C-alpha cells in the first residue's frame, strides 16, 4: 500500500475543520475505494466513488472541487465549476476548481475522446447533489426541522422563518467521507441559475492579456533552461559527440548524454538554445532509411493487417440495381500546436515533480517513474495548460525529457522546451488512413447494399509504460515501444464512426488494423472518426447524386434517430438550404452530418465554399452548424467548441499533410506544413444549439471534425463538378481536377 495512505483522515478533518478532505491520498486511494465495491454509479464516480474525491467544504465555507480531467482549451474549468455551483446552490465565483494532479485528484484516465463532461461533469453533478442533500440532513438534525421544510441558497441551508446555517457552520468530521449512491436528486433544469448560462470562461483573460496562462510561462526560483538534440531521423544512432566546446559556453551548467539522448542546460534560455545548436553540430549520427516510399494508398493497403468484420447486416429481400464505389485517403497529420511542447521538472529530496500539459497525469506518472527507476509515489505530475494540444502531441515526451534532465541536477528546477522543427518532426502524428466504399441503390433510390473498409494503424500510443516516450527509447538502456493494439468498439480508434448511423438493409464494415507503423503516430483529435465521416458523408453525396435526390433529403430518408433528424433539419434551416437554391458563380454548397462515435454529440454542418477555378484555391466562406450535446452547461462554451472544430477541420481538410522522404520528416516548419491562416478564416460561422434539459451530457469537443471535412468536400464538388477524395483538398489538386 502507498505510504501516502498513512495520513489520518479524521485528524486532518478535525484539525482543519473541513467537511470534506480532498483526494490527496493519491491514485492508490481511488483504487482502494473502487475495489471496495462501488455500485453502478454515473460517470467517473464509478472510478472514485467517495464524495470527498470530488468536493471539499472548509469551516470558512470555502469550496474546492476536484476533477481528474485537464483544461486543454475546451473550457471545462468553467463548465465544471458551473455544474458544481448549480448543484451546491452557491455562487459561481465561490468555487475553486483543481484540475488533474496526481497528488490531489481522482484518476480519470486521459482527457480525451470528448469525455470530460460525460465522465467528470456527471460525477461532479451527482457528487454535488448528494453533498447538498447531506448538508440539508445535517441542518435538519441540528434545527429539529423536517427535511422537506428546508432549502438551500447561496451556500447555506435555510429554515422557515429565515434561520440560516452556512455550509461552513455545518462542517462535521467525515460527513461526506461516504460512498456515492445511484439516483442522486438532481435539480430540476427549469430552476437552473448557473448551468445553461453563458458565463465567460475563466481561462481566457490571462491568455489574451499576456498573463501566465501556459506551462511555457512557468518561472520558478533558480530555474535552469534546457534543450534537447533529437536524432536527425527515426532509428539514427549517435556515433560520436565532442562535448568539450559546449561545456565551455557561457551559462552552460551541464551537458547530458545518455545513449542517443542528448541535452544541455543553461542559466538562461537563449544560452541553452545556442548550446543546443553547437551540440547538434558536434553530434555524428549513423542513419538508415526506414520510411516508406510511394503512394500512401499502396503503402497502407499492402501492409499486413488484422482484419475484423465489425458490422454485418443482411436482408435478401432488398437488392440493389445501380452500384458505385470510391476510395478516400487521409495523410499523416500534425497536431500543429502553436506553442512547442514544454515541461518543468524539479527533483528534490528524492521526489520528482513535473508540471506538464499531458492529457493523462497518472499514465504519464507511471511512464516517467519507470523511465527514472523511481516508485510512482515519489513522482508527482501537475497539469498546466499548454499553448496547443488536440490529442497526444509532444507534451508527454517533453515531460519525460525534463524529468530525465532534472534527475541529473537535484535541487534546481529545469524548464525544457522543444524547438519548432522538433515538434513537427518528432511528435506522434495522426495516422494515415485509407477507406474503400461500395454501395447500391434500389429502384426507389434508397441504399440497398453498403460496404465499407478502413485501413489504419492504432490511434493511441499514449504513455502508460515508459516505452511510449522518446527519452526512454533513446537512452543507453532503451525501453522498447509497446505493442500497438486496436482500440475497442463501441468508441474505437481507426474504426471510430466506421459503422454508419444510417439504416441500411444490407451492410458490411471491415476494419483492417495495421500493427506496423511506418511513422510515429498516436491520438489526434477525433481519431479515425475524422476520415471515416469524411468518407461516409462524401459518399452519401455521391449516392444522392446517383439517386437524383437532394443531399439533405437523402440523408433524412435513411435515418431512424429522431434527434439526428432534428439536428440535420436545424442546420439546413439555419443555412437556408432548399432543393432549388443555387450558389453564386464559383461557389458551392455542401452538407454533412454525424453523431460522434455514434454515442456522443450530434452535429450537422452546411458549408459555402468559394473556388478560384484558375488557381484551384478553395476558401470556406460560411459554415452553419447545428448541435445536440444533451443538457447544455454553457452555451457559449459549446459554441466555442464547434467553432473551433470547424476551423481546425477546415485547416486539416484544405492544407495539412506531413511530408517525408525515405529517411526523415521534411515538413518541419509552417512553410513546409501550411495551416489555415487568418486571411482564410470564414466570413461567418453560425452554431445552432438544440438543448435537451435533463438529458445526459454528450461529448462535443470532437463532434465537428468529420462533418466539416465532408461538407467542404461536398461544396467543392458542387462548385466544380469534380469529386476529390484524397486529403488535403489543396489548390493543386483542385486545379488539376478542374483541368482534367
Residue pairs with C-beta under 8 A, 6 or more apart in sequence:
1 28
1 32
2 25
2 26
2 27
2 28
2 29
2 377
3 377
4 24
4 25
4 26
4 28
4 29
4 377
5 25
5 26
5 28
5 29
5 32
7 24
7 25
9 21
9 174
9 177
10 173
10 174
12 18
12 21
13 19
13 21
13 173
13 174
13 177
14 173
16 58
16 59
17 58
17 59
17 60
17 171
18 56
18 57
18 58
18 59
18 171
19 56
19 57
19 58
19 59
19 167
19 170
19 171
19 172
19 175
19 176
20 51
20 52
20 55
20 56
20 57
20 131
20 175
20 176
20 177
21 52
21 56
21 177
22 52
22 56
22 64
22 66
22 98
22 104
23 29
23 30
23 48
23 50
23 52
23 53
23 54
23 66
23 104
23 105
23 106
24 103
24 104
26 102
26 103
26 377
27 102
27 107
27 362
27 376
28 377
30 47
30 48
30 53
30 106
30 107
31 107
33 48
33 49
33 50
33 53
33 179
34 46
34 47
34 48
34 49
36 179
38 45
38 46
38 49
38 179
38 180
39 49
39 179
39 180
39 181
39 182
40 46
40 182
41 49
41 123
41 126
41 180
41 181
41 182
42 122
42 123
42 126
42 182
43 118
43 119
43 120
43 121
43 122
43 123
43 125
43 126
44 68
44 106
44 108
44 119
44 120
44 122
44 123
45 54
45 122
45 123
45 126
45 127
45 180
47 106
47 107
47 108
47 109
48 54
48 68
48 106
48 107
48 108
48 123
49 179
49 180
50 177
50 178
50 179
50 180
51 127
51 130
51 131
51 134
51 176
51 177
51 178
51 179
51 180
52 176
52 177
53 66
53 106
53 127
54 65
54 66
54 67
54 106
54 123
54 124
54 127
54 128
55 63
55 64
55 65
55 66
55 84
55 88
55 124
55 127
55 128
55 131
55 176
56 63
56 64
56 65
56 66
57 63
57 131
57 167
57 168
57 171
57 176
58 64
58 168
58 171
59 168
59 171
60 168
61 94
61 155
61 166
61 167
61 168
62 94
62 96
62 168
63 84
63 88
63 90
63 94
63 95
63 96
63 155
63 167
64 95
64 96
64 97
64 98
65 80
65 81
65 84
65 95
65 96
65 97
65 98
65 124
65 128
66 97
66 98
66 104
66 105
66 106
67 76
67 80
67 97
67 98
67 99
67 100
67 105
67 106
67 108
67 116
67 120
67 124
68 100
68 105
68 106
68 107
68 108
68 109
68 120
68 361
68 362
69 76
69 80
69 99
69 100
69 108
69 111
69 115
69 116
69 119
69 120
70 99
70 100
70 111
70 357
70 358
70 359
70 361
70 383
70 385
71 77
71 99
71 203
71 383
71 385
72 111
72 357
72 359
72 385
72 389
73 203
73 385
73 389
73 644
74 116
74 637
74 641
74 701
75 201
75 203
75 634
75 637
75 640
75 641
76 99
76 111
76 116
76 117
76 120
76 121
77 97
77 99
77 201
77 202
77 203
78 199
78 200
78 201
78 202
78 203
78 634
78 637
79 116
79 117
79 121
79 633
79 634
79 637
80 97
80 116
80 120
80 121
80 124
81 92
81 95
81 97
81 202
82 92
82 194
82 195
82 197
82 199
82 633
82 634
83 121
83 124
83 125
83 128
83 195
83 633
84 90
84 95
84 97
84 124
84 125
84 128
85 91
85 92
85 94
85 95
85 194
86 125
86 128
86 187
86 192
86 193
86 194
86 195
87 124
87 125
87 128
87 129
87 131
87 132
87 186
87 187
88 95
88 128
88 131
88 132
88 152
88 155
88 167
89 132
89 152
89 153
89 154
89 155
90 154
90 155
90 167
91 154
91 155
92 194
92 199
94 155
98 104
98 105
99 105
99 383
100 108
100 111
100 361
100 381
100 382
100 383
101 361
101 380
101 381
101 382
101 383
102 361
102 362
102 365
102 379
102 380
102 381
102 382
103 380
103 382
105 361
107 362
108 119
108 120
109 360
109 362
109 363
110 359
110 360
110 363
110 462
111 359
111 360
112 359
112 360
112 391
112 523
113 491
113 527
113 597
113 699
113 702
114 596
114 597
114 600
114 601
114 699
114 700
114 701
114 702
114 703
115 699
116 699
116 701
117 629
117 633
117 697
117 698
117 699
117 700
118 600
118 696
118 697
118 698
118 699
121 633
121 697
122 696
122 697
125 184
125 186
126 180
126 184
126 186
127 180
127 184
129 184
129 185
129 186
129 187
130 180
130 181
130 184
131 176
132 152
133 184
133 185
134 175
134 176
134 178
135 152
135 157
135 167
135 170
135 175
136 147
136 150
136 152
136 157
137 147
138 170
138 172
138 175
139 145
139 150
139 157
139 159
139 165
139 170
140 146
140 147
140 150
142 165
142 170
143 150
143 159
143 163
143 165
145 159
145 160
149 159
149 160
150 157
150 158
150 159
151 157
151 158
152 158
155 166
155 167
156 164
156 165
156 166
156 167
157 164
157 165
157 167
157 170
158 164
159 165
186 694
188 694
189 195
189 196
189 631
189 693
189 694
190 693
195 631
195 633
195 634
196 631
196 632
196 633
196 634
196 635
196 691
196 693
197 634
197 635
198 634
198 635
198 636
198 637
199 634
199 636
200 636
201 634
201 636
201 637
201 640
203 213
203 385
205 211
206 212
206 213
207 213
207 214
211 217
212 218
213 385
213 387
214 339
214 342
214 357
214 384
214 385
214 386
214 387
215 342
215 343
215 344
215 355
215 356
215 357
215 384
215 385
215 386
216 339
216 342
216 386
216 387
216 417
218 344
218 355
218 384
218 415
219 415
220 344
220 346
220 413
220 415
221 413
222 411
222 412
222 413
223 344
223 412
223 413
223 414
223 415
224 253
224 265
224 266
224 267
224 272
224 409
224 412
224 413
224 414
224 415
225 265
225 266
225 267
225 268
225 269
225 271
225 272
225 414
225 415
225 417
226 263
226 264
226 265
226 266
226 272
226 401
226 402
226 405
226 414
226 415
226 416
227 263
227 264
227 272
227 273
227 275
227 276
227 416
227 417
227 419
228 261
228 262
228 263
228 276
228 401
228 416
228 418
228 422
229 262
229 263
229 264
229 276
229 279
229 280
229 283
230 422
230 425
230 426
230 470
231 237
231 238
231 260
231 285
231 474
232 285
232 287
232 663
232 664
233 287
233 290
233 663
233 664
233 665
234 290
234 291
234 519
234 520
234 664
235 287
235 288
235 290
236 260
236 285
236 286
236 287
236 288
237 260
237 285
237 286
238 257
238 259
238 260
238 262
238 283
238 284
238 285
239 284
239 285
239 286
240 283
240 284
241 257
241 262
241 279
241 282
241 283
241 284
242 282
243 255
243 257
243 279
243 282
245 278
245 282
246 252
246 255
246 264
246 275
246 278
246 279
246 282
247 255
249 266
249 271
249 274
249 275
249 278
250 271
251 266
251 267
251 268
251 271
251 272
251 275
252 264
252 265
252 266
252 271
252 275
253 265
253 266
253 267
253 409
254 264
254 265
254 408
254 409
255 262
255 263
255 264
255 265
255 275
255 279
256 262
256 263
256 264
256 265
256 404
256 405
256 408
258 404
258 474
258 475
258 476
259 474
259 475
259 476
259 477
259 478
260 474
260 475
261 404
261 471
261 474
261 475
261 476
262 279
262 283
263 401
263 404
263 405
263 416
264 272
264 275
264 276
264 279
265 272
265 405
265 409
265 414
266 272
266 275
269 415
269 417
273 419
276 419
287 663
287 664
288 663
289 662
289 663
290 518
290 662
290 663
291 518
291 519
291 660
291 661
291 662
291 663
291 664
292 299
292 518
292 662
293 299
293 662
296 329
296 331
296 432
296 434
297 327
297 329
297 434
299 432
299 518
300 432
300 433
300 434
300 455
300 456
300 514
301 434
301 455
301 512
303 455
303 514
303 516
303 518
304 514
304 515
304 516
305 455
305 512
305 513
305 514
305 515
306 486
306 512
306 513
306 515
307 510
307 511
307 512
307 513
308 510
308 511
308 513
309 508
309 509
309 510
309 511
310 489
310 495
310 498
310 499
310 509
310 510
310 511
311 499
311 507
311 508
311 509
312 507
312 508
312 509
313 504
313 505
313 506
313 507
313 508
314 506
315 505
315 506
317 505
318 442
318 448
318 449
318 505
318 506
319 440
319 442
319 448
319 449
320 439
320 440
320 441
320 442
320 447
320 448
320 449
321 440
321 441
321 442
321 443
321 448
322 440
322 441
322 546
323 438
323 439
323 440
323 441
323 449
324 438
324 439
324 542
324 543
324 546
325 436
325 437
325 438
325 439
326 436
326 437
326 438
326 535
326 538
326 539
326 542
326 723
326 725
327 434
327 435
327 436
327 437
327 725
328 434
328 435
328 437
328 531
328 534
328 535
328 538
328 539
328 725
328 726
328 727
329 432
329 433
329 434
329 435
329 725
329 726
329 727
330 432
330 433
330 434
330 530
330 531
330 534
330 727
331 432
331 656
331 657
331 658
331 727
331 728
332 429
332 430
332 431
332 432
332 519
332 521
332 657
332 658
333 429
333 430
333 524
333 652
333 656
333 657
333 658
334 424
334 427
334 429
334 430
334 656
334 658
334 667
334 673
335 388
335 389
335 390
335 391
335 392
335 393
335 427
335 430
335 524
335 525
336 388
336 390
336 651
336 656
336 673
336 675
337 386
337 387
337 388
337 389
337 390
337 393
337 394
337 423
338 387
338 388
339 386
339 387
339 388
340 394
340 417
340 418
340 419
340 420
340 422
340 423
341 357
341 386
341 393
341 394
341 395
341 397
341 398
341 417
341 418
341 423
341 427
342 357
342 386
342 398
342 415
342 416
342 417
342 418
343 354
343 355
343 356
343 357
343 395
343 398
343 399
343 401
343 402
343 403
343 415
343 416
344 354
344 355
344 356
344 402
344 413
344 414
344 415
344 416
345 352
345 353
345 354
345 355
345 399
345 402
345 403
345 405
345 406
345 413
345 414
345 416
346 352
346 353
346 354
346 406
346 412
346 413
346 414
347 403
347 406
347 407
347 409
347 410
347 411
348 410
348 411
350 378
351 378
351 379
351 380
352 368
352 372
352 374
352 378
352 379
352 380
352 403
352 406
352 407
353 379
353 380
353 381
353 382
354 364
354 368
354 379
354 380
354 381
354 382
354 399
354 402
354 403
355 382
355 384
356 364
356 381
356 382
356 383
356 384
356 395
356 396
356 398
356 399
356 402
357 383
357 384
357 385
357 386
357 389
357 395
358 364
358 381
358 383
358 395
358 396
358 399
358 463
359 389
359 391
359 392
359 395
359 462
360 396
360 462
360 463
361 381
361 382
361 383
362 381
363 462
363 463
363 464
364 381
364 396
364 399
364 400
364 463
365 376
365 379
365 380
365 381
366 376
366 463
366 464
366 465
367 396
367 400
367 463
367 464
367 465
367 466
367 468
367 469
367 472
368 379
368 381
368 399
368 400
368 403
368 463
368 466
368 469
369 375
369 376
369 378
369 379
370 465
370 466
370 472
370 479
371 400
371 403
371 404
371 466
371 469
371 471
371 472
371 475
371 479
372 379
372 403
372 404
372 407
379 403
381 399
386 393
386 395
389 395
390 524
390 525
390 648
391 430
391 522
391 523
391 524
391 525
392 428
392 460
392 461
392 462
392 522
392 523
392 524
393 423
393 427
393 428
394 418
394 422
394 423
394 426
394 427
394 428
396 462
396 463
396 468
396 469
397 426
397 427
397 469
397 470
397 471
398 416
398 417
398 418
400 463
400 466
400 469
400 470
400 471
400 472
401 416
401 470
401 471
402 414
402 415
402 416
403 471
404 471
404 475
405 414
405 416
406 412
406 413
406 414
418 426
420 668
420 669
420 670
421 668
421 669
424 665
424 667
424 668
424 669
424 672
424 673
425 664
425 665
425 668
426 470
426 520
426 665
427 520
428 461
428 520
428 521
428 522
428 523
429 519
429 520
429 521
429 522
429 524
429 658
430 459
430 521
430 523
430 524
430 525
430 530
431 456
431 457
431 458
431 459
431 494
431 517
431 521
431 524
431 528
432 456
432 457
432 519
433 454
433 455
433 456
433 494
433 528
433 531
433 532
434 454
434 455
434 456
435 452
435 453
435 454
435 455
435 498
435 531
435 532
435 535
436 452
436 453
437 450
437 451
437 452
437 453
437 535
437 536
437 539
438 449
438 450
438 451
439 447
439 449
439 450
439 451
439 539
439 543
440 447
440 448
440 449
441 447
441 448
441 543
441 546
441 547
442 448
445 547
445 548
445 549
445 554
446 547
446 557
446 558
447 502
447 504
447 543
447 558
448 504
448 505
448 506
449 504
449 505
449 506
449 507
450 500
450 504
450 506
450 507
450 508
451 507
451 508
451 509
452 498
452 500
452 507
452 508
452 509
452 510
452 535
452 536
453 509
453 510
453 511
453 512
454 494
454 495
454 498
454 509
454 510
454 511
454 512
454 528
454 531
454 532
454 535
455 494
455 512
455 514
456 493
456 494
456 495
456 511
456 512
456 513
456 514
456 528
456 531
457 484
457 494
457 513
457 514
457 515
457 516
457 517
457 521
458 484
458 485
458 486
458 487
458 493
458 494
458 513
458 515
458 517
458 521
459 487
459 493
459 494
459 496
459 521
459 522
459 523
459 524
459 527
459 528
460 487
460 493
460 522
460 523
460 527
461 468
461 481
461 482
461 484
461 517
461 520
461 521
461 522
461 523
462 468
462 522
462 523
463 469
464 482
465 479
465 482
466 472
466 479
467 473
467 479
467 480
467 481
467 482
468 481
468 482
469 479
472 478
472 479
473 479
473 480
473 481
483 515
484 515
484 517
486 492
486 493
486 494
486 495
486 511
486 513
487 493
487 494
487 496
487 527
489 495
489 499
490 597
490 598
490 599
491 597
491 599
492 498
492 511
492 527
492 528
492 597
493 527
493 528
494 511
494 513
494 527
494 528
495 509
495 511
495 528
495 532
496 526
496 527
496 528
496 529
496 532
496 597
497 528
497 529
497 532
497 533
497 536
497 594
497 596
497 597
497 598
497 706
498 509
498 511
498 528
498 532
499 509
499 598
500 507
500 509
500 536
501 559
501 561
501 564
501 594
501 595
501 598
502 540
502 555
502 558
502 559
503 558
503 559
503 560
504 558
519 658
519 660
519 665
524 530
525 648
525 701
525 702
525 705
526 596
526 702
526 705
526 706
529 594
529 596
529 597
529 702
529 705
529 706
530 649
530 652
530 705
530 706
530 709
531 706
531 709
531 727
532 706
533 592
533 594
533 705
533 706
533 707
533 709
533 710
534 653
534 706
534 709
534 710
534 713
534 727
536 594
536 710
537 592
537 593
537 594
537 706
537 707
537 710
537 711
537 714
538 592
538 710
538 713
538 714
538 717
538 723
538 725
540 551
540 554
540 555
540 592
541 551
541 590
541 591
541 710
541 714
541 717
542 723
543 554
544 550
544 551
544 554
544 555
547 554
549 557
550 579
551 590
551 591
551 714
552 568
552 572
552 577
552 591
553 579
555 568
555 591
555 593
556 565
556 568
556 569
559 565
559 568
561 595
563 602
563 628
563 690
563 692
564 593
564 595
564 602
566 628
566 690
567 593
567 602
567 603
567 604
567 626
567 627
567 628
567 690
568 593
568 604
568 626
570 604
570 626
570 688
570 690
571 577
571 591
571 593
571 604
571 605
571 606
571 624
571 625
571 626
571 688
572 591
572 604
572 606
574 606
574 624
574 626
574 686
574 688
575 589
575 591
575 606
575 622
575 624
577 589
577 591
577 606
581 589
583 589
583 608
583 718
583 719
586 610
586 611
586 612
586 613
586 719
587 608
587 609
587 610
587 611
587 621
587 715
587 719
588 608
588 609
588 611
588 714
588 715
588 716
588 717
588 718
588 719
588 720
589 606
589 607
589 608
589 714
589 715
589 718
590 606
590 607
590 608
590 609
590 710
590 711
590 712
590 713
590 714
590 715
590 716
590 717
590 718
591 604
591 605
591 606
591 607
591 711
591 714
592 604
592 605
592 706
592 707
592 708
592 709
592 710
592 711
592 714
593 602
593 603
593 604
593 605
593 707
594 602
594 603
594 703
594 706
594 707
595 601
595 602
595 603
595 703
596 602
596 603
596 699
596 700
596 702
596 703
596 706
597 699
600 698
600 699
600 700
600 702
600 703
601 627
601 628
601 629
601 630
601 698
601 699
601 700
601 703
602 627
602 628
602 629
602 690
602 698
602 703
603 625
603 626
603 627
603 642
603 700
603 703
603 704
603 707
604 625
604 626
604 707
605 623
605 624
605 625
605 646
605 704
605 707
605 708
605 711
606 623
606 624
606 625
606 711
607 620
607 622
607 623
607 624
607 708
607 711
607 712
607 714
607 715
608 620
608 621
608 622
608 623
608 715
609 618
609 619
609 620
609 621
609 712
609 715
609 716
609 719
610 618
610 619
610 621
610 719
611 617
611 618
611 619
611 716
611 719
611 720
611 734
612 618
612 731
613 720
613 738
614 735
615 731
615 735
616 730
616 731
616 732
616 733
616 734
616 735
616 736
616 737
616 738
617 731
617 734
618 654
618 712
618 716
618 719
618 729
618 731
618 734
619 680
620 650
620 654
620 680
620 682
620 712
621 682
621 683
621 684
622 682
622 683
622 684
622 685
622 686
623 646
623 650
623 682
623 684
623 685
623 686
623 708
623 711
624 685
624 686
624 687
624 688
625 642
625 646
625 685
625 686
625 687
625 688
625 704
625 707
626 687
626 688
626 689
626 690
627 638
627 642
627 687
627 688
627 689
627 690
627 700
627 703
627 704
628 690
628 692
628 698
629 638
629 689
629 697
629 698
629 699
629 700
629 703
630 692
630 695
630 696
630 697
630 698
631 691
631 692
631 693
631 694
631 695
631 696
631 697
632 638
632 689
632 691
632 692
633 697
635 689
635 691
638 687
638 689
638 700
639 687
639 689
641 700
641 701
641 703
641 704
642 687
642 700
642 703
642 704
643 685
643 687
645 701
645 702
645 703
645 704
645 705
645 708
646 682
646 685
646 704
646 708
647 676
647 681
647 682
647 685
648 705
649 704
649 705
649 706
649 708
649 709
649 712
650 676
650 680
650 682
650 708
650 712
651 675
651 676
652 705
652 709
652 727
652 728
653 708
653 709
653 712
653 713
653 727
653 728
653 729
654 676
654 680
654 712
654 728
654 729
654 730
655 674
655 675
655 676
655 728
655 730
656 673
656 674
656 675
656 728
657 667
657 673
657 727
657 728
657 730
658 665
658 667
658 673
659 665
659 666
659 667
659 672
659 673
660 666
660 667
666 672
667 673
709 727
712 729
713 723
713 724
713 729
716 722
716 724
716 729
716 734
717 723
717 724
720 734
720 737
720 738
722 734
722 737
722 738
722 740
724 733
724 734
724 737
726 733
